[in-house]
Amino acid sequence: MQQIYIDDIGKGFPLVLIHGYLGSSEMWLLQKKFLSKNYRIITPALPGFGESYNVKSLNSINKMAQMLLKLINEKNINKFHLLGHSMGGMIVQEMVKISEKKIKKLICFATGSIGDIPDRFESIDTSIENLKEEGIKETVKRITPKWFVKGQKAKNYYLCENAVKQIKEVTAYNALVAMKSWRGYENLKNIKQDTLIIWGDKDVSYNFNQVDILKKNIPNSKLKIFKDCGHNVHLEEPQKFNETVKNFLS
């Protein structure tokens, strides 16, 4: 497989950040700047997404998790903190399941325990049908504004626009298939790491019930709710988000 793009900056204990659907490594820009002062920040762009747009995409959360663990291992990193956003939150849960002892602390951000997300703004099947009918450009224009309370007028919306400039329809399709077929609910009780769950109370991809399931089933977990934020808290309230992450990890 062609090598994916990975940004690797800063010094200290490693923190790996995994982006979500239609994301990129650059979407962690504001986290890299802040957190790299205290941590070694590793931000891959998943196959087919963002800076890895020319790499063949995957249609399995498990395969994405295995690929990332392999790449982290190749960097001779034996222990690390792990943060996943949205689809990336599914991937990090799968990484814990595969290689539990490598992960010190876990952050599940705007995510849930199953991929076919109940009460999402539209079902995954509908997203697949819409993608086939309208194509990738219209899908991107329709979906990405939903991640922000202020939509396209949000200050950092440009990072979403940058992420999808070269994305292919097959990448978006494969990711939707991967999410639809993934289920992590049964493994939640086996997550032993100290876990922080982050959620914006205006998130239309994941409602409160989804994050509450994580909180009630992951033994050593706590939930931080950001008021008046949507799906991309890290871009809507970056300073508060970054401080929350830093405080949890330290």
Buried (B, 14 or more C-beta within 10 A) or exposed (E): EEEBBBBBEBEEBBBBBBBBBBBBBBBBBBBBBBBBEBBBBBBBBBBBBBBBBEBEBBBBBBBBBBBBBEBBEEBEBEEBBBBBBBBBBBBBBBBBBEBEEBBBBBBBBBBBBBBBBEEBBBBBEEBBEBBEEEEBEEBBEBBBBBBBBEEEEBEBBEBBEBBBEBBBEEBBBBBBBBBBBBEBEEBBEEBBBBBBBBBBBBBBBBBBEBBBBBBEBBEEBEBBBBEEBBBBBBBBBBEBBBEBBBEBBE
